[in-house]
């Protein structure tokens, strides 16, 4: 039973968005060839920075798949043995390794769950701090800033994301989206207070003033 598929996870959206259509196409084609035949890729653009993560994922998926195939084979032998049609050989090294293989699979599954949880850090922050009604704009602004950092070859690590959110909370909440947009527009890798005229533009927005008067901001 051959391995005939390639998985692409949602947490790759953010890093792939920073690539051009051509770069994404070359990256996907390289992933397919590597998974199917083990062909080494030849890149000519920024997709080469995403390749180590993609290759590592493919290697893990393939190893996990081969282990599951072996487990199915072992289960078939055990079933035949229970019917008296199979004579069990003496204990082998692989038999002794089965508990370790199972533990490895569990660790890989936990690692994937952790990765998915980290990918939602911006969404959780936006929903908790602003709420579902207005959190979408903040979430998109955070994703845009993260994609910009990746394009600038300075991607945000998990710790950097945590520091970014902590620093963002030091500014007035009604300015968060504009502060993030300001950094992207001006090519800044960090976030800074809005200029005075931009602060006034935000404050003079009648919708923002209404929220302030109602105590929502």
DRENKOL-178206 format. One record per residue: x, y, z of N, C-alpha, C, O, CB in turn; residue number from 1. Coordinates in pm, whole numbers. Last residue first. Glycine has a CB too. Example, Ala and Ser with C-alpha at 12.3 -4.5 7.8 and 13.67 -1.06 7.14 Angstrom:
((1285, -225, 708), (1367, -106, 714), (1290, 3, 787), (1341, 114, 804), (1408, -60, 572), 2) ((1319, -569, 780), (1230, -450, 780), (1320, -330, 780), (1424, -332, 846), (1131, -447, 905), 1) 
***
This chain:
((-1457, 5133, 2479), (-1314, 5150, 2452), (-1250, 5236, 2560), (-1130, 5262, 2556), (-1291, 5213, 2313), 217) ((-1709, 5130, 2583), (-1664, 5007, 2517), (-1515, 5012, 2487), (-1453, 4907, 2471), (-1742, 4983, 2389), 216) ((-1831, 5349, 2692), (-1741, 5273, 2777), (-1694, 5144, 2717), (-1643, 5057, 2788), (-1807, 5244, 2905), 215) ((-1973, 5513, 2533), (-2047, 5401, 2591), (-1960, 5313, 2681), (-2008, 5216, 2739), (-2106, 5316, 2480), 214) ((-1773, 5684, 2446), (-1878, 5737, 2534), (-1956, 5626, 2603), (-2001, 5641, 2716), (-1973, 5827, 2455), 213) ((-1633, 5506, 2280), (-1567, 5562, 2399), (-1672, 5611, 2498), (-1662, 5585, 2618), (-1471, 5677, 2360), 212) ((-1821, 5457, 2083), (-1776, 5347, 2166), (-1711, 5396, 2294), (-1728, 5338, 2401), (-1680, 5260, 2090), 211) ((-1839, 5716, 1976), (-1958, 5654, 2034), (-1919, 5540, 2126), (-1976, 5525, 2234), (-2053, 5604, 1923), 210) ((-1583, 5750, 1873), (-1628, 5835, 1984), (-1751, 5775, 2054), (-1763, 5782, 2176), (-1661, 5976, 1934), 209) ((-1589, 5561, 1666), (-1498, 5540, 1779), (-1541, 5623, 1898), (-1538, 5575, 2011), (-1353, 5575, 1741), 208) ((-1777, 5685, 1503), (-1804, 5551, 1552), (-1717, 5521, 1674), (-1764, 5464, 1773), (-1780, 5445, 1442), 207) ((-1654, 5927, 1435), (-1777, 5927, 1518), (-1810, 5790, 1575), (-1865, 5780, 1684), (-1896, 5976, 1435), 206) ((-1318, 5994, 1472), (-1410, 5903, 1404), (-1537, 5892, 1490), (-1528, 5851, 1605), (-1344, 5762, 1381), 205) ((-1143, 6128, 1627), (-1252, 6206, 1568), (-1350, 6119, 1490), (-1454, 6167, 1446), (-1196, 6313, 1477), 204) ((-953, 5937, 1690), (-1042, 5985, 1796), (-1163, 6058, 1740), (-1272, 6053, 1797), (-965, 6076, 1892), 203) ((-824, 5908, 1442), (-891, 5794, 1503), (-993, 5841, 1605), (-1106, 5791, 1609), (-789, 5701, 1569), 202) ((-726, 6165, 1406), (-815, 6109, 1305), (-893, 5991, 1361), (-1011, 5974, 1332), (-736, 6066, 1181), 201) ((-558, 6189, 1623), (-677, 6274, 1617), (-778, 6220, 1516), (-899, 6227, 1538), (-638, 6418, 1580), 200) ((-362, 6006, 1550), (-440, 5982, 1673), (-569, 6064, 1670), (-675, 6015, 1708), (-356, 6019, 1798), 199) ((-262, 6137, 1328), (-331, 6010, 1308), (-413, 5973, 1430), (-521, 5915, 1418), (-230, 5900, 1275), 198) ((-143, 6356, 1442), (-254, 6379, 1351), (-332, 6250, 1326), (-454, 6253, 1306), (-203, 6437, 1219), 197) ((55, 6229, 1602), (-50, 6309, 1663), (-169, 6326, 1570), (-284, 6311, 1613), (3, 6446, 1703), 196) ((119, 5885, 1510), (153, 6027, 1509), (31, 6107, 1555), (-82, 6059, 1548), (199, 6072, 1367), 195) ((88, 5609, 1736), (45, 5684, 1619), (94, 5827, 1627), (109, 5884, 1735), (-108, 5680, 1605), 194) ((373, 5430, 1870), (252, 5513, 1886), (216, 5583, 1755), (303, 5611, 1673), (272, 5617, 1998), 193) ((474, 5124, 1699), (502, 5250, 1766), (373, 5331, 1779), (275, 5306, 1708), (611, 5331, 1688), 192) ((613, 4799, 1647), (497, 4887, 1651), (528, 5008, 1738), (600, 4998, 1837), (373, 4812, 1705), 191) ((865, 4687, 1407), (806, 4693, 1541), (686, 4787, 1535), (659, 4847, 1431), (911, 4742, 1648), 190) ((948, 4712, 1151), (941, 4576, 1204), (884, 4572, 1345), (857, 4464, 1398), (1078, 4512, 1202), 189) ((797, 4926, 910), (861, 4909, 1041), (843, 4766, 1090), (737, 4706, 1072), (801, 5008, 1144), 188) ((686, 5022, 673), (796, 4926, 666), (871, 4907, 797), (990, 4878, 797), (892, 4968, 561), 187) ((464, 5177, 673), (592, 5247, 679), (712, 5152, 677), (826, 5197, 680), (597, 5333, 803), 186) ((257, 4991, 665), (265, 5094, 560), (403, 5161, 556), (452, 5196, 449), (157, 5200, 582), 185) ((306, 4843, 900), (313, 4778, 768), (333, 4882, 659), (417, 4863, 570), (185, 4696, 740), 184) ((270, 5039, 1097), (399, 4972, 1085), (415, 4904, 949), (523, 4908, 890), (414, 4868, 1197), 183) ((0, 5112, 1052), (107, 5212, 1039), (242, 5144, 1019), (321, 5187, 934), (110, 5302, 1164), 182) ((-137, 4880, 1117), (-136, 4924, 978), (-23, 5025, 953), (42, 5022, 849), (-271, 4987, 940), 181) ((-94, 4885, 1394), (-41, 4775, 1315), (-33, 4813, 1168), (66, 4783, 1101), (-129, 4649, 1332), 180) ((-230, 5122, 1456), (-88, 5109, 1490), (-24, 4998, 1408), (87, 5013, 1357), (-69, 5082, 1641), 179) ((-490, 5062, 1380), (-418, 5165, 1306), (-268, 5159, 1334), (-187, 5189, 1246), (-473, 5304, 1342), 178) ((-554, 4864, 1571), (-555, 4830, 1428), (-473, 4932, 1349), (-395, 4894, 1262), (-700, 4825, 1374), 177) ((-527, 5015, 1816), (-449, 4894, 1787), (-441, 4864, 1638), (-332, 4841, 1585), (-509, 4776, 1859), 176) ((-674, 5224, 1906), (-569, 5255, 1809), (-494, 5131, 1762), (-406, 5141, 1676), (-470, 5353, 1870), 175) ((-847, 5149, 2104), (-908, 5197, 1980), (-806, 5231, 1873), (-843, 5264, 1761), (-993, 5317, 2009), 174) ((-672, 5092, 2316), (-729, 4982, 2238), (-788, 5028, 2106), (-780, 4956, 2007), (-835, 4912, 2319), 173) ((-364, 5263, 2355), (-511, 5267, 2362), (-572, 5163, 2268), (-527, 5148, 2155), (-565, 5408, 2327), 172) ((-90, 5037, 2438), (-147, 5149, 2364), (-299, 5149, 2382), (-357, 5047, 2419), (-109, 5141, 2214), 171) ((-20, 4806, 2559), (24, 4929, 2626), (-30, 5054, 2557), (-19, 5165, 2610), (177, 4935, 2631), 170) ((-93, 4601, 2398), (-186, 4634, 2506), (-145, 4760, 2582), (-223, 4815, 2659), (-195, 4517, 2603), 169) ((132, 4572, 2239), (13, 4632, 2181), (-85, 4678, 2289), (-152, 4781, 2274), (-55, 4533, 2086), 168) ((300, 4432, 2409), (332, 4571, 2377), (210, 4642, 2320), (186, 4759, 2350), (450, 4579, 2277), 167) ((171, 4184, 2404), (188, 4254, 2531), (216, 4403, 2507), (162, 4489, 2577), (303, 4191, 2613), 166) ((191, 4119, 2135), (59, 4139, 2193), (67, 4214, 2325), (-18, 4297, 2355), (-10, 4004, 2214), 165) ((473, 4099, 2113), (399, 4194, 2031), (263, 4224, 2093), (223, 4340, 2102), (381, 4140, 1888), 164) ((529, 3888, 2285), (579, 4022, 2318), (505, 4129, 2239), (476, 4237, 2291), (731, 4032, 2290), 163) ((405, 3681, 2143), (360, 3712, 2279), (404, 3853, 2319), (328, 3928, 2380), (413, 3607, 2380), 162) ((559, 3684, 1910), (416, 3712, 1903), (362, 3752, 2040), (283, 3846, 2052), (341, 3589, 1850), 161) ((805, 3605, 2015), (792, 3739, 1958), (646, 3779, 1945), (611, 3896, 1966), (861, 3746, 1821), 160) ((748, 3343, 2088), (780, 3440, 2193), (765, 3583, 2142), (720, 3671, 2215), (922, 3417, 2246), 159) ((708, 3236, 1832), (599, 3232, 1929), (622, 3334, 2040), (530, 3403, 2083), (584, 3091, 1989), 158) ((853, 3471, 1592), (850, 3345, 1666), (733, 3348, 1764), (666, 3451, 1778), (985, 3321, 1741), 157) ((791, 3629, 1290), (764, 3633, 1433), (769, 3492, 1492), (698, 3403, 1445), (627, 3698, 1461), 156) ((1054, 3669, 1044), (926, 3613, 1090), (914, 3617, 1242), (1014, 3608, 1314), (909, 3470, 1041), 155) ((1205, 3844, 863), (1215, 3853, 1009), (1085, 3799, 1069), (1013, 3872, 1136), (1241, 4001, 1056), 154) ((1182, 3887, 592), (1279, 3786, 639), (1307, 3801, 789), (1418, 3775, 835), (1411, 3798, 560), 153) ((972, 4035, 517), (1096, 4109, 545), (1206, 4018, 597), (1311, 4066, 641), (1068, 4220, 647), 152) ((775, 3843, 515), (825, 3892, 386), (955, 3969, 403), (1039, 3968, 313), (720, 3981, 319), 151) ((732, 3827, 791), (786, 3711, 719), (845, 3753, 585), (951, 3706, 546), (676, 3606, 697), 150) ((623, 4079, 837), (750, 4042, 901), (816, 3923, 831), (937, 3919, 813), (727, 4010, 1049), 149) ((387, 4049, 688), (484, 4151, 649), (621, 4119, 709), (723, 4131, 641), (437, 4291, 695), 148) ((258, 3856, 839), (297, 3824, 701), (401, 3923, 650), (493, 3885, 577), (174, 3824, 608), 147) ((215, 4010, 1072), (298, 3890, 1078), (347, 3849, 939), (463, 3813, 922), (219, 3774, 1142), 146) ((43, 4207, 971), (173, 4247, 1025), (268, 4127, 1032), (386, 4140, 1001), (156, 4309, 1165), 145) ((-175, 4045, 900), (-106, 4124, 798), (33, 4165, 845), (129, 4159, 768), (-189, 4248, 761), 144) ((-251, 3946, 1148), (-204, 3852, 1044), (-126, 3927, 936), (-25, 3878, 886), (-324, 3777, 981), 143) ((-333, 4185, 1268), (-223, 4109, 1327), (-164, 4012, 1223), (-43, 3999, 1212), (-271, 4031, 1451), 142) ((-548, 4250, 1102), (-435, 4342, 1113), (-312, 4271, 1170), (-200, 4294, 1125), (-471, 4463, 1200), 141) ((-720, 4035, 1151), (-665, 4052, 1016), (-544, 4145, 1018), (-447, 4123, 945), (-772, 4107, 921), 140) ((-779, 4089, 1422), (-715, 3962, 1383), (-650, 3975, 1246), (-537, 3931, 1227), (-818, 3848, 1382), 139) ((-909, 4334, 1404), (-782, 4325, 1476), (-706, 4199, 1436), (-585, 4203, 1417), (-806, 4325, 1628), 138) ((-1137, 4259, 1261), (-1046, 4359, 1206), (-909, 4352, 1273), (-806, 4363, 1207), (-1106, 4500, 1223), 137) ((-1255, 4069, 1437), (-1210, 4029, 1304), (-1111, 4128, 1245), (-1012, 4087, 1184), (-1329, 4016, 1212), 136) ((-1349, 4185, 1671), (-1220, 4117, 1674), (-1166, 4081, 1538), (-1045, 4063, 1522), (-1231, 3995, 1756), 135) ((-1597, 4290, 1686), (-1495, 4377, 1629), (-1357, 4308, 1620), (-1262, 4366, 1569), (-1483, 4503, 1711), 134) ((-1752, 4070, 1775), (-1809, 4167, 1680), (-1703, 4250, 1610), (-1714, 4278, 1491), (-1906, 4259, 1753), 133) ((-1606, 3919, 1961), (-1635, 3861, 1830), (-1682, 3966, 1729), (-1654, 3952, 1610), (-1741, 3753, 1843), 132) ((-1355, 4115, 2132), (-1484, 4048, 2119), (-1511, 4007, 1976), (-1446, 4054, 1883), (-1595, 4139, 2169), 131) ((-1118, 4221, 2226), (-1210, 4308, 2154), (-1349, 4247, 2143), (-1449, 4318, 2144), (-1156, 4338, 2016), 130) ((-984, 4022, 2377), (-966, 4163, 2410), (-1071, 4253, 2347), (-1111, 4352, 2408), (-829, 4207, 2365), 129) ((-1065, 3770, 2276), (-1069, 3796, 2421), (-1066, 3946, 2452), (-1137, 3992, 2541), (-950, 3728, 2491), 128) ((-1031, 3791, 2000), (-1162, 3758, 2052), (-1174, 3794, 2201), (-1277, 3843, 2246), (-1192, 3610, 2032), 127) ((-755, 3850, 1984), (-854, 3943, 1928), (-993, 3918, 1988), (-1064, 4013, 2022), (-859, 3930, 1775), 126) ((-642, 3622, 2103), (-619, 3755, 2160), (-728, 3852, 2114), (-785, 3926, 2194), (-480, 3808, 2120), 125) ((-726, 3421, 1927), (-768, 3417, 2067), (-753, 3553, 2133), (-839, 3596, 2209), (-686, 3312, 2145), 124) ((-592, 3504, 1693), (-739, 3498, 1696), (-789, 3500, 1840), (-884, 3573, 1872), (-789, 3371, 1624), 123) ((-324, 3480, 1770), (-376, 3611, 1733), (-529, 3613, 1741), (-588, 3709, 1788), (-329, 3650, 1591), 122) ((-309, 3200, 1814), (-278, 3293, 1923), (-336, 3432, 1894), (-391, 3495, 1983), (-126, 3303, 1944), 121) ((-341, 2996, 1635), (-461, 3070, 1671), (-435, 3173, 1781), (-530, 3229, 1836), (-569, 2974, 1715), 120) ((-98, 2872, 1619), (-141, 2946, 1501), (-263, 3032, 1531), (-288, 3130, 1461), (-172, 2850, 1386), 119) ((-91, 2731, 1855), (-8, 2851, 1843), (-52, 2936, 1725), (-46, 3059, 1731), (139, 2813, 1827), 118) ((-264, 2522, 1786), (-302, 2614, 1893), (-223, 2743, 1885), (-278, 2851, 1904), (-282, 2548, 2030), 117) ((-119, 2392, 1590), (-247, 2452, 1554), (-291, 2553, 1658), (-349, 2656, 1625), (-353, 2344, 1536), 116) ((97, 2306, 1748), (120, 2396, 1636), (-7, 2467, 1597), (-7, 2588, 1572), (177, 2319, 1517), 115) ((-31, 2131, 1924), (33, 2251, 1977), (57, 2354, 1868), (39, 2474, 1890), (166, 2215, 2044), 114) ((-108, 1932, 1744), (-212, 2008, 1816), (-154, 2137, 1872), (-220, 2241, 1869), (-273, 1924, 1930), 113) ((145, 1841, 1667), (57, 1902, 1567), (-52, 1984, 1633), (-86, 2093, 1586), (-6, 1794, 1478), 112) ((234, 1738, 1909), (308, 1847, 1847), (223, 1919, 1744), (226, 2042, 1734), (436, 1795, 1781), 111) ((54, 1529, 1941), (51, 1640, 2036), (123, 1762, 1980), (79, 1875, 1999), (116, 1598, 2169), 110) ((137, 1366, 1730), (1, 1420, 1730), (-11, 1539, 1825), (-77, 1638, 1793), (-99, 1311, 1770), 109) ((395, 1307, 1816), (376, 1379, 1691), (236, 1441, 1684), (220, 1554, 1638), (398, 1286, 1572), 108) ((341, 1162, 2049), (414, 1288, 2059), (397, 1373, 1934), (385, 1495, 1942), (563, 1262, 2084), 107) ((214, 941, 1938), (139, 1027, 2029), (207, 1164, 2042), (141, 1267, 2047), (124, 961, 2167), 106) ((429, 833, 1795), (311, 880, 1724), (228, 975, 1810), (179, 1077, 1762), (225, 761, 1680), 105) ((596, 764, 2010), (641, 862, 1912), (523, 918, 1834), (517, 1039, 1810), (742, 798, 1816), 104) ((446, 566, 2135), (474, 690, 2208), (517, 800, 2112), (479, 916, 2129), (583, 667, 2315), 103) ((456, 372, 1935), (327, 429, 1974), (347, 562, 2047), (273, 658, 2024), (249, 331, 2063), 102) ((730, 316, 1938), (668, 370, 1817), (535, 437, 1850), (504, 545, 1799), (648, 259, 1712), 101) ((757, 206, 2192), (827, 331, 2161), (767, 398, 2038), (755, 520, 2033), (977, 303, 2139), 100) ((604, -27, 2170), (564, 77, 2266), (631, 211, 2237), (570, 317, 2253), (597, 34, 2409), 99) ((761, -160, 1960), (625, -112, 1937), (580, -7, 2040), (523, 94, 2000), (529, -229, 1938), 98) ((1006, -270, 2010), (1003, -127, 1979), (861, -71, 1965), (843, 50, 1960), (1080, -101, 1852), 97) ((973, -538, 2040), (1010, -461, 2160), (999, -311, 2136), (985, -234, 2231), (1152, -496, 2204), 96) ((922, -603, 1776), (819, -625, 1878), (847, -541, 2002), (757, -482, 2061), (811, -774, 1916), 95) ((1169, -549, 1659), (1054, -466, 1625), (940, -482, 1726), (871, -385, 1758), (1005, -501, 1486), 94) ((1328, -754, 1762), (1356, -618, 1804), (1237, -528, 1776), (1204, -440, 1857), (1482, -564, 1734), 93) ((1102, -1029, 1839), (1205, -961, 1761), (1228, -821, 1817), (1158, -776, 1908), (1165, -953, 1612), 92) ((1016, -1344, 1973), (1016, -1199, 1990), (1132, -1136, 1914), (1246, -1183, 1923), (1023, -1161, 2138), 91) ((951, -1596, 1719), (1006, -1553, 1847), (1010, -1401, 1852), (1008, -1336, 1747), (1147, -1612, 1870), 90) ((639, -1599, 1534), (783, -1618, 1551), (827, -1571, 1689), (749, -1514, 1765), (862, -1542, 1441), 89) ((335, -1771, 1535), (406, -1653, 1579), (554, -1682, 1595), (592, -1779, 1661), (349, -1602, 1710), 88) ((178, -1898, 1266), (266, -1939, 1376), (353, -1820, 1414), (435, -1775, 1335), (353, -2062, 1336), 87) ((-155, -1891, 1166), (-26, -1822, 1165), (53, -1864, 1288), (1, -1865, 1399), (-46, -1667, 1162), 86) ((-403, -1990, 1193), (-344, -1996, 1059), (-206, -1932, 1052), (-148, -1921, 944), (-436, -1928, 959), 85) ((-549, -1969, 1423), (-468, -2089, 1408), (-402, -2102, 1273), (-350, -2208, 1239), (-550, -2208, 1432), 84) ((-671, -1737, 1469), (-751, -1837, 1399), (-673, -1967, 1376), (-725, -2062, 1318), (-799, -1782, 1266), 83) ((-470, -1589, 1579), (-582, -1624, 1666), (-673, -1729, 1602), (-743, -1802, 1671), (-663, -1499, 1701), 82) ((-311, -1551, 1355), (-261, -1637, 1463), (-376, -1682, 1552), (-380, -1797, 1597), (-153, -1564, 1546), 81) ((-459, -1367, 1216), (-440, -1500, 1158), (-393, -1598, 1265), (-432, -1715, 1264), (-338, -1495, 1043), 80) ((-433, -1150, 1389), (-565, -1206, 1365), (-555, -1347, 1308), (-631, -1436, 1345), (-645, -1116, 1269), 79) ((-160, -1103, 1372), (-216, -1142, 1501), (-353, -1206, 1484), (-387, -1302, 1552), (-226, -1020, 1595), 78) ((-142, -1027, 1106), (-74, -1148, 1149), (-131, -1198, 1281), (-148, -1318, 1302), (78, -1123, 1161), 77) ((-288, -789, 1117), (-334, -899, 1033), (-270, -1031, 1073), (-336, -1135, 1074), (-305, -870, 888), 76) ((-127, -637, 1283), (-261, -672, 1331), (-318, -788, 1249), (-387, -875, 1302), (-354, -551, 1324), 75) ((94, -603, 1119), (110, -680, 1243), (-26, -725, 1296), (-40, -837, 1347), (183, -597, 1349), 74) ((-23, -442, 925), (32, -572, 888), (45, -662, 1010), (12, -781, 1006), (168, -555, 819), 73) ((-85, -218, 1076), (-194, -293, 1012), (-147, -433, 973), (-221, -530, 987), (-246, -218, 888), 72) ((175, -139, 1143), (84, -181, 1249), (-34, -261, 1192), (-77, -359, 1252), (32, -57, 1326), 71) ((271, -67, 892), (331, -181, 962), (239, -232, 1073), (227, -353, 1094), (468, -142, 1021), 70) ((112, 155, 846), (104, 41, 755), (160, -84, 822), (103, -193, 811), (179, 70, 624), 69) ((205, 320, 1050), (66, 272, 1055), (46, 152, 962), (-28, 60, 995), (-31, 386, 1017), 68) ((463, 367, 959), (444, 299, 1087), (302, 243, 1098), (282, 133, 1149), (473, 395, 1204), 67) ((414, 509, 726), (480, 378, 717), (462, 298, 846), (447, 176, 843), (629, 395, 687), 66) ((300, 742, 839), (221, 656, 751), (282, 516, 742), (210, 417, 750), (212, 718, 611), 65) ((514, 851, 982), (394, 810, 1054), (310, 714, 970), (256, 617, 1022), (311, 933, 1093), 64) ((687, 907, 769), (727, 812, 872), (607, 759, 949), (598, 640, 978), (827, 877, 968), 63) ((533, 1099, 634), (568, 974, 567), (607, 867, 668), (567, 752, 655), (681, 997, 467), 62) ((514, 1304, 822), (393, 1240, 773), (425, 1103, 710), (352, 1006, 730), (323, 1330, 671), 61) ((784, 1376, 852), (708, 1323, 966), (585, 1248, 920), (554, 1140, 972), (667, 1437, 1060), 60) ((845, 1463, 593), (919, 1351, 650), (844, 1289, 768), (840, 1167, 782), (1058, 1397, 696), 59) ((668, 1681, 570), (654, 1565, 480), (725, 1443, 539), (671, 1333, 535), (711, 1597, 340), 58) ((773, 1853, 765), (636, 1801, 779), (616, 1676, 694), (557, 1578, 738), (533, 1909, 739), 57) ((1025, 1907, 658), (1015, 1839, 787), (877, 1779, 807), (865, 1668, 859), (1047, 1937, 900), 56) ((948, 2044, 423), (1018, 1915, 413), (1008, 1837, 543), (987, 1715, 542), (1165, 1937, 377), 55) ((833, 2275, 535), (752, 2185, 453), (816, 2047, 444), (748, 1945, 456), (732, 2243, 311), 54) ((1055, 2388, 665), (936, 2351, 743), (850, 2251, 666), (800, 2154, 723), (853, 2477, 778), 53) ((1234, 2428, 447), (1271, 2341, 560), (1151, 2297, 642), (1145, 2181, 685), (1368, 2412, 649), 52) ((1080, 2610, 268), (1102, 2470, 237), (1142, 2385, 358), (1088, 2275, 372), (1207, 2459, 132), 51) ((1065, 2876, 316), (957, 2794, 370), (985, 2645, 355), (922, 2563, 421), (826, 2829, 302), 50) ((1282, 2973, 180), (1280, 2994, 324), (1170, 2912, 391), (1179, 2881, 510), (1261, 3142, 355), 49) ((1226, 2925, -85), (1331, 2843, -23), (1335, 2861, 129), (1384, 2773, 199), (1468, 2879, -82), 48) ((1051, 3111, -172), (994, 2985, -126), (1099, 2897, -58), (1065, 2806, 17), (931, 2910, -243), 47) ((1173, 3330, -279), (1159, 3326, -134), (1101, 3196, -82), (1102, 3171, 39), (1073, 3441, -88), 46) ((1339, 3164, -560), (1274, 3276, -492), (1264, 3255, -343), (1337, 3173, -286), (1136, 3299, -549), 45) ((1419, 2941, -683), (1474, 3066, -735), (1413, 3188, -667), (1433, 3301, -711), (1451, 3075, -885), 44) ((1510, 2600, -605), (1429, 2719, -588), (1500, 2842, -645), (1622, 2848, -653), (1396, 2740, -441), 43) ((1478, 2272, -647), (1563, 2380, -695), (1479, 2507, -696), (1387, 2520, -777), (1622, 2348, -838), 42) ((1460, 1979, -430), (1405, 2096, -499), (1513, 2191, -549), (1625, 2190, -499), (1311, 2171, -407), 41) ((1511, 1631, -490), (1556, 1754, -422), (1507, 1876, -499), (1512, 1876, -622), (1711, 1757, -409), 40) ((1259, 1381, -487), (1340, 1471, -570), (1382, 1594, -489), (1297, 1656, -425), (1261, 1514, -695), 39) ((1109, 1180, -378), (1229, 1219, -305), (1317, 1314, -383), (1435, 1329, -351), (1308, 1098, -267), 38) ((871, 1118, -498), (991, 1052, -550), (1119, 1087, -474), (1224, 1030, -502), (1009, 1089, -693), 37) ((660, 1229, -344), (636, 1116, -432), (763, 1041, -469), (765, 918, -472), (568, 1163, -557), 36) ((769, 1439, -192), (691, 1336, -125), (676, 1212, -211), (679, 1100, -159), (553, 1390, -88), 35) ((893, 1587, -395), (973, 1533, -285), (899, 1421, -214), (959, 1319, -180), (1010, 1643, -186), 34) ((678, 1658, -554), (785, 1575, -611), (869, 1512, -501), (912, 1397, -513), (874, 1659, -704), 33) ((529, 1814, -370), (470, 1694, -431), (578, 1601, -486), (572, 1480, -466), (374, 1734, -543), 32) ((710, 2021, -315), (663, 1934, -206), (606, 1804, -263), (632, 1696, -209), (557, 2008, -121), 31) ((734, 2141, -564), (851, 2079, -504), (812, 1983, -393), (872, 1877, -378), (946, 2186, -450), 30) ((474, 2239, -592), (523, 2138, -686), (645, 2066, -630), (658, 1944, -645), (558, 2202, -822), 29) ((471, 2427, -382), (378, 2314, -380), (426, 2203, -473), (420, 2085, -438), (237, 2360, -421), 28) ((672, 2605, -468), (685, 2537, -339), (595, 2414, -334), (637, 2308, -287), (650, 2633, -224), 27) ((574, 2699, -710), (699, 2623, -709), (715, 2544, -580), (765, 2432, -581), (819, 2716, -729), 26) ((343, 2832, -612), (332, 2722, -707), (457, 2636, -709), (448, 2513, -709), (305, 2776, -845), 25) ((453, 3029, -450), (368, 2926, -390), (355, 2806, -482), (356, 2692, -436), (228, 2983, -358), 24) ((587, 3176, -649), (665, 3111, -542), (584, 3002, -474), (637, 2895, -442), (711, 3214, -439), 23) ((371, 3267, -801), (472, 3181, -862), (552, 3106, -757), (583, 2988, -774), (566, 3262, -950), 22) ((236, 3428, -615), (169, 3311, -671), (271, 3214, -732), (257, 3092, -718), (66, 3353, -777), 21) ((469, 3509, -345), (395, 3540, -467), (328, 3413, -518), (358, 3303, -470), (489, 3601, -577), 20) ((431, 3486, 14), (492, 3447, -113), (406, 3494, -231), (286, 3515, -217), (511, 3295, -118), 19) ((285, 3537, 238), (393, 3631, 209), (460, 3601, 75), (538, 3683, 26), (497, 3629, 320), 18) ((120, 3321, 265), (61, 3445, 212), (168, 3546, 172), (146, 3630, 85), (-33, 3506, 314), 17) ((263, 3126, 393), (254, 3117, 247), (197, 3245, 186), (222, 3275, 69), (167, 2998, 207), 16) ((233, 3195, 663), (367, 3204, 604), (362, 3200, 451), (445, 3262, 386), (455, 3091, 656), 15) ((-50, 3157, 691), (15, 3283, 725), (150, 3298, 657), (179, 3403, 599), (33, 3294, 876), 14) ((-104, 2890, 619), (-162, 3001, 544), (-81, 3128, 566), (-48, 3199, 471), (-308, 3023, 584), 13) ((-22, 2688, 777), (74, 2732, 676), (22, 2853, 598), (97, 2913, 520), (105, 2618, 580), 12) ((-222, 2604, 937), (-125, 2695, 999), (-19, 2741, 901), (66, 2823, 936), (-59, 2627, 1118), 11) ((-367, 2418, 788), (-414, 2556, 792), (-309, 2651, 848), (-307, 2768, 810), (-540, 2564, 874), 10) ((-155, 2193, 595), (-226, 2234, 716), (-261, 2383, 713), (-195, 2463, 646), (-141, 2202, 839), 9) ((-170, 1947, 358), (-135, 2088, 375), (-219, 2142, 489), (-342, 2137, 482), (-157, 2171, 243), 8) ((-47, 1622, 273), (-133, 1708, 354), (-78, 1850, 358), (43, 1871, 362), (-146, 1652, 497), 7) ((-54, 1414, -2), (26, 1516, 66), (-69, 1607, 143), (-161, 1664, 84), (113, 1597, -35), 6) ((-53, 1064, -105), (-116, 1193, -77), (-17, 1286, -7), (88, 1243, 41), (-243, 1173, 9), 5) ((19, 796, -120), (-22, 864, -243), (-83, 1002, -218), (-157, 1052, -303), (-123, 779, -318), 4) ((213, 532, -35), (173, 663, 16), (144, 751, -105), (233, 779, -185), (285, 726, 107), 3) ((91, 198, -112), (182, 311, -129), (123, 438, -70), (1, 453, -58), (215, 331, -278), 2) ((86, -120, 0), (0, 0, 0), (89, 124, 0), (156, 154, 99), (-97, 1, 125), 1) 
***
